[in-house]
Amino acid sequence: MAEEKKLNIYQKMQVARVKLQETKIKKSGKNVFAKYEYYTLDDFLPALNRIFLEVGLTDRFNLERTYDNGLCIEKATLDIIDVEDP
């Protein structure tokens, strides 16, 4: 029996991108003033969570907030992690 080739994280990310594109997600956000529609997290997160589970990926989101002379500075970081990589 042939052993199935293990995908690396970059290959898994590519598979996840293609699967997400195939879902044909609809935009639910609407900007009535500028007259355009946009994706909200509710539009794509359920599909993305399902896909990540299928391909063996997970994500970690971190929001870091610092203050400089009364100015709030926010830095968002998204890490994609291969759950099969030790």
VOVEX-652465 format. One record per atom (N, C-alpha, C): residue number from 0; residue in one letter; atom name; x, y, z. Coordinates in nm, 2 decimals, decimal comma. Each point is the difference from the previous one (the first is absolute). Layout:
residues N
ATOM  seq  type  atom      px      py      pz
ATOM  NUM     A    CA       X       Y       Z
...
//
This chain:
residues 86
ATOM  seq  type  atom      px      py      pz
ATOM    0     M     N    0,09   -0,12    0,00
ATOM    0     M    CA   -0,09    0,12    0,00
ATOM    0     M     C    0,09    0,12    0,00
ATOM    1     A     N   -0,03    0,10   -0,09
ATOM    1     A    CA    0,08    0,12   -0,01
ATOM    1     A     C   -0,03    0,09    0,12
ATOM    2     E     N    0,10    0,06    0,06
ATOM    2     E    CA   -0,01    0,10    0,11
ATOM    2     E     C   -0,04    0,13   -0,06
ATOM    3     E     N   -0,10    0,07    0,06
ATOM    3     E    CA   -0,04    0,13   -0,04
ATOM    3     E     C    0,10    0,11    0,04
ATOM    4     K     N    0,03    0,08   -0,10
ATOM    4     K    CA    0,11    0,10    0,02
ATOM    4     K     C   -0,05    0,11    0,10
ATOM    5     K     N    0,08    0,04    0,10
ATOM    5     K    CA   -0,04    0,10    0,09
ATOM    5     K     C    0,03    0,14   -0,06
ATOM    6     L     N   -0,10    0,08    0,01
ATOM    6     L    CA    0,02    0,14   -0,05
ATOM    6     L     C    0,07    0,09    0,10
ATOM    7     N     N    0,08    0,09   -0,05
ATOM    7     N    CA    0,06    0,10    0,09
ATOM    7     N     C   -0,10    0,11    0,02
ATOM    8     I     N    0,04    0,09    0,09
ATOM    8     I    CA   -0,10    0,11    0,03
ATOM    8     I     C   -0,03    0,09   -0,12
ATOM    9     Y     N    0,09    0,02   -0,09
ATOM    9     Y    CA   -0,03    0,08   -0,12
ATOM    9     Y     C   -0,09   -0,07   -0,09
ATOM   10     Q     N    0,01   -0,13   -0,02
ATOM   10     Q    CA   -0,09   -0,07   -0,08
ATOM   10     Q     C   -0,14   -0,01    0,06
ATOM   11     K     N    0,00   -0,01    0,14
ATOM   11     K    CA   -0,13    0,00    0,07
ATOM   11     K     C   -0,07    0,14   -0,02
ATOM   12     M     N    0,08    0,10    0,01
ATOM   12     M    CA   -0,06    0,14   -0,02
ATOM   12     M     C   -0,06    0,01   -0,14
ATOM   13     Q     N    0,07   -0,05   -0,10
ATOM   13     Q    CA   -0,05    0,01   -0,13
ATOM   13     Q     C   -0,13   -0,08   -0,02
ATOM   14     V     N   -0,01   -0,12    0,06
ATOM   14     V    CA   -0,12   -0,08    0,00
ATOM   14     V     C   -0,11    0,08    0,06
ATOM   15     A     N    0,03    0,06    0,12
ATOM   15     A    CA   -0,10    0,07    0,07
ATOM   15     A     C   -0,06    0,12   -0,08
ATOM   16     R     N    0,09    0,07   -0,07
ATOM   16     R    CA   -0,04    0,12   -0,08
ATOM   16     R     C   -0,09   -0,05   -0,11
ATOM   17     V     N    0,03   -0,11   -0,07
ATOM   17     V    CA   -0,08   -0,05   -0,11
ATOM   17     V     C   -0,14   -0,04    0,05
ATOM   18     K     N    0,00   -0,07    0,12
ATOM   18     K    CA   -0,13   -0,05    0,06
ATOM   18     K     C   -0,08    0,12    0,03
ATOM   19     L     N    0,06    0,11    0,06
ATOM   19     L    CA   -0,07    0,12    0,04
ATOM   19     L     C   -0,06    0,07   -0,13
ATOM   20     Q     N    0,07    0,00   -0,10
ATOM   20     Q    CA   -0,05    0,06   -0,13
ATOM   20     Q     C   -0,12   -0,07   -0,05
ATOM   21     E     N    0,01   -0,13    0,01
ATOM   21     E    CA   -0,11   -0,09   -0,05
ATOM   21     E     C   -0,13    0,02    0,08
ATOM   22     T     N    0,00    0,06    0,12
ATOM   22     T    CA   -0,12    0,01    0,08
ATOM   22     T     C   -0,09    0,11   -0,06
ATOM   23     K     N    0,05    0,09   -0,08
ATOM   23     K    CA   -0,09    0,11   -0,06
ATOM   23     K     C   -0,07    0,07    0,11
ATOM   24     I     N    0,08    0,05    0,10
ATOM   24     I    CA   -0,06    0,08    0,11
ATOM   24     I     C   -0,06    0,13   -0,05
ATOM   25     K     N   -0,11    0,03    0,06
ATOM   25     K    CA   -0,07    0,13   -0,03
ATOM   25     K     C    0,04    0,11    0,10
ATOM   26     K     N    0,00    0,12   -0,05
ATOM   26     K    CA    0,03    0,11    0,08
ATOM   26     K     C   -0,12    0,05    0,07
ATOM   27     S     N    0,00    0,01    0,14
ATOM   27     S    CA   -0,12    0,04    0,07
ATOM   27     S     C    0,02    0,15    0,05
ATOM   28     G     N    0,12    0,05    0,01
ATOM   28     G    CA    0,02    0,14    0,04
ATOM   28     G     C   -0,04    0,10   -0,11
ATOM   29     K     N   -0,06    0,10    0,04
ATOM   29     K    CA   -0,04    0,11   -0,10
ATOM   29     K     C    0,04    0,14    0,06
ATOM   30     N     N    0,06    0,07   -0,09
ATOM   30     N    CA    0,03    0,14    0,03
ATOM   30     N     C   -0,10    0,08   -0,09
ATOM   31     V     N   -0,11    0,05    0,07
ATOM   31     V    CA   -0,10    0,07   -0,08
ATOM   31     V     C    0,04    0,14   -0,05
ATOM   32     F     N    0,10    0,06    0,06
ATOM   32     F    CA    0,05    0,13   -0,04
ATOM   32     F     C    0,09   -0,01   -0,12
ATOM   33     A     N    0,09   -0,09    0,00
ATOM   33     A    CA    0,09   -0,01   -0,11
ATOM   33     A     C   -0,05   -0,11   -0,10
ATOM   34     K     N   -0,11   -0,06    0,03
ATOM   34     K    CA   -0,07   -0,10   -0,09
ATOM   34     K     C    0,09   -0,11   -0,04
ATOM   35     Y     N    0,06   -0,08    0,10
ATOM   35     Y    CA    0,07   -0,12   -0,03
ATOM   35     Y     C   -0,03   -0,10    0,10
ATOM   36     E     N    0,03   -0,13   -0,03
ATOM   36     E    CA   -0,02   -0,11    0,09
ATOM   36     E     C    0,14   -0,05    0,04
ATOM   37     Y     N    0,00   -0,07    0,12
ATOM   37     Y    CA    0,13   -0,05    0,04
ATOM   37     Y     C   -0,03   -0,13    0,09
ATOM   38     Y     N    0,11   -0,08    0,01
ATOM   38     Y    CA   -0,01   -0,12    0,08
ATOM   38     Y     C    0,01    0,04    0,15
ATOM   39     T     N   -0,07   -0,07    0,08
ATOM   39     T    CA    0,01    0,01    0,15
ATOM   39     T     C    0,06   -0,13    0,05
ATOM   40     L     N    0,05   -0,01    0,12
ATOM   40     L    CA    0,05   -0,12    0,06
ATOM   40     L     C   -0,11   -0,11   -0,01
ATOM   41     D     N   -0,12    0,04    0,03
ATOM   41     D    CA   -0,11   -0,10    0,00
ATOM   41     D     C   -0,02   -0,07   -0,14
ATOM   42     D     N    0,05    0,07   -0,11
ATOM   42     D    CA   -0,02   -0,05   -0,13
ATOM   42     D     C    0,10   -0,12   -0,03
ATOM   43     F     N    0,12    0,02    0,05
ATOM   43     F    CA    0,10   -0,10   -0,04
ATOM   43     F     C    0,06   -0,09    0,11
ATOM   44     L     N   -0,01    0,04    0,13
ATOM   44     L    CA    0,06   -0,07    0,10
ATOM   44     L     C   -0,05   -0,15    0,02
ATOM   45     P     N   -0,13   -0,02   -0,01
ATOM   45     P    CA   -0,05   -0,14    0,01
ATOM   45     P     C    0,06   -0,09   -0,11
ATOM   46     A     N    0,01    0,05   -0,12
ATOM   46     A    CA    0,06   -0,08   -0,11
ATOM   46     A     C    0,14   -0,02    0,03
ATOM   47     L     N    0,07    0,10    0,04
ATOM   47     L    CA    0,15    0,00    0,02
ATOM   47     L     C    0,03   -0,10    0,11
ATOM   48     N     N   -0,08    0,00    0,11
ATOM   48     N    CA    0,02   -0,09    0,11
ATOM   48     N     C   -0,01   -0,14   -0,04
ATOM   49     R     N   -0,10   -0,03   -0,08
ATOM   49     R    CA   -0,03   -0,13   -0,05
ATOM   49     R     C    0,12   -0,05   -0,09
ATOM   50     I     N    0,04    0,09   -0,09
ATOM   50     I    CA    0,11   -0,03   -0,09
ATOM   50     I     C    0,13   -0,03    0,08
ATOM   51     F     N    0,04    0,09    0,09
ATOM   51     F    CA    0,12   -0,02    0,08
ATOM   51     F     C   -0,01   -0,13    0,07
ATOM   52     L     N   -0,11   -0,04    0,05
ATOM   52     L    CA   -0,01   -0,13    0,07
ATOM   52     L     C    0,03   -0,12   -0,10
ATOM   53     E     N   -0,06    0,01   -0,12
ATOM   53     E    CA    0,02   -0,10   -0,10
ATOM   53     E     C    0,15   -0,01   -0,04
ATOM   54     V     N    0,07    0,11   -0,02
ATOM   54     V    CA    0,14   -0,01   -0,05
ATOM   54     V     C    0,11    0,00    0,11
ATOM   55     G     N   -0,04    0,01    0,13
ATOM   55     G    CA    0,09   -0,01    0,11
ATOM   55     G     C    0,07    0,13    0,03
ATOM   56     L     N   -0,07    0,11    0,00
ATOM   56     L    CA    0,06    0,13    0,03
ATOM   56     L     C   -0,09    0,06    0,12
ATOM   57     T     N    0,06    0,09    0,07
ATOM   57     T    CA   -0,07    0,08    0,10
ATOM   57     T     C    0,06    0,14   -0,01
ATOM   58     D     N   -0,07    0,09    0,07
ATOM   58     D    CA    0,05    0,14    0,00
ATOM   58     D     C    0,00    0,05    0,14
ATOM   59     R     N    0,09    0,11    0,02
ATOM   59     R    CA    0,01    0,06    0,13
ATOM   59     R     C    0,00    0,15   -0,03
ATOM   60     F     N   -0,10    0,07    0,05
ATOM   60     F    CA   -0,02    0,15   -0,02
ATOM   60     F     C    0,04    0,07    0,13
ATOM   61     N     N    0,08    0,10   -0,01
ATOM   61     N    CA    0,05    0,08    0,11
ATOM   61     N     C   -0,02    0,15   -0,03
ATOM   62     L     N   -0,06    0,07    0,09
ATOM   62     L    CA   -0,01    0,15   -0,01
ATOM   62     L     C    0,08    0,06    0,11
ATOM   63     E     N    0,10    0,08   -0,04
ATOM   63     E    CA    0,09    0,06    0,10
ATOM   63     E     C   -0,03    0,15    0,00
ATOM   64     R     N   -0,03    0,06    0,11
ATOM   64     R    CA   -0,03    0,14    0,01
ATOM   64     R     C    0,10    0,07    0,09
ATOM   65     T     N    0,06    0,11   -0,05
ATOM   65     T    CA    0,10    0,08    0,07
ATOM   65     T     C   -0,05    0,14   -0,01
ATOM   66     Y     N    0,06    0,08    0,09
ATOM   66     Y    CA   -0,03    0,15    0,00
ATOM   66     Y     C    0,13    0,08   -0,01
ATOM   67     D     N    0,00    0,10   -0,08
ATOM   67     D    CA    0,11    0,08   -0,02
ATOM   67     D     C   -0,05    0,15    0,00
ATOM   68     N     N    0,03    0,07    0,11
ATOM   68     N    CA   -0,04    0,14    0,01
ATOM   68     N     C   -0,15    0,02   -0,02
ATOM   69     G     N   -0,08   -0,10    0,06
ATOM   69     G    CA   -0,14    0,01    0,00
ATOM   69     G     C   -0,06   -0,06   -0,13
ATOM   70     L     N    0,08   -0,04   -0,09
ATOM   70     L    CA   -0,04   -0,06   -0,13
ATOM   70     L     C   -0,01   -0,15    0,01
ATOM   71     C     N   -0,11   -0,06   -0,03
ATOM   71     C    CA   -0,01   -0,15    0,01
ATOM   71     C     C    0,05   -0,06   -0,13
ATOM   72     I     N    0,09   -0,09    0,02
ATOM   72     I    CA    0,06   -0,07   -0,12
ATOM   72     I     C   -0,04   -0,15    0,01
ATOM   73     E     N   -0,07   -0,05   -0,10
ATOM   73     E    CA   -0,04   -0,14    0,00
ATOM   73     E     C    0,07   -0,08   -0,11
ATOM   74     K     N    0,05   -0,11    0,04
ATOM   74     K    CA    0,07   -0,09   -0,10
ATOM   74     K     C   -0,07   -0,14    0,01
ATOM   75     A     N   -0,05   -0,04   -0,12
ATOM   75     A    CA   -0,07   -0,13   -0,01
ATOM   75     A     C    0,10   -0,10   -0,06
ATOM   76     T     N    0,01   -0,12    0,05
ATOM   76     T    CA    0,08   -0,10   -0,05
ATOM   76     T     C   -0,08   -0,13   -0,02
ATOM   77     L     N    0,01   -0,06   -0,11
ATOM   77     L    CA   -0,07   -0,13   -0,03
ATOM   77     L     C    0,11   -0,10   -0,04
ATOM   78     D     N    0,01   -0,10    0,08
ATOM   78     D    CA    0,09   -0,11   -0,02
ATOM   78     D     C   -0,08   -0,12   -0,05
ATOM   79     I     N    0,05   -0,06   -0,11
ATOM   79     I    CA   -0,06   -0,13   -0,05
ATOM   79     I     C    0,09   -0,11    0,04
ATOM   80     I     N   -0,05   -0,10    0,07
ATOM   80     I    CA    0,08   -0,11    0,06
ATOM   80     I     C   -0,04   -0,13   -0,06
ATOM   81     D     N    0,10   -0,08   -0,04
ATOM   81     D    CA   -0,02   -0,14   -0,05
ATOM   81     D     C   -0,02   -0,09    0,12
ATOM   82     V     N   -0,11   -0,05    0,03
ATOM   82     V    CA   -0,03   -0,08    0,12
ATOM   82     V     C    0,07   -0,14   -0,01
ATOM   83     E     N    0,05   -0,04   -0,12
ATOM   83     E    CA    0,07   -0,13   -0,01
ATOM   83     E     C    0,15    0,02    0,01
ATOM   84     D     N    0,05    0,12    0,01
ATOM   84     D    CA    0,14    0,03    0,01
ATOM   84     D     C    0,04    0,00    0,15
ATOM   85     P     N    0,09   -0,08    0,04
ATOM   85     P    CA    0,03   -0,01    0,14
ATOM   85     P     C    0,07    0,13    0,05
//
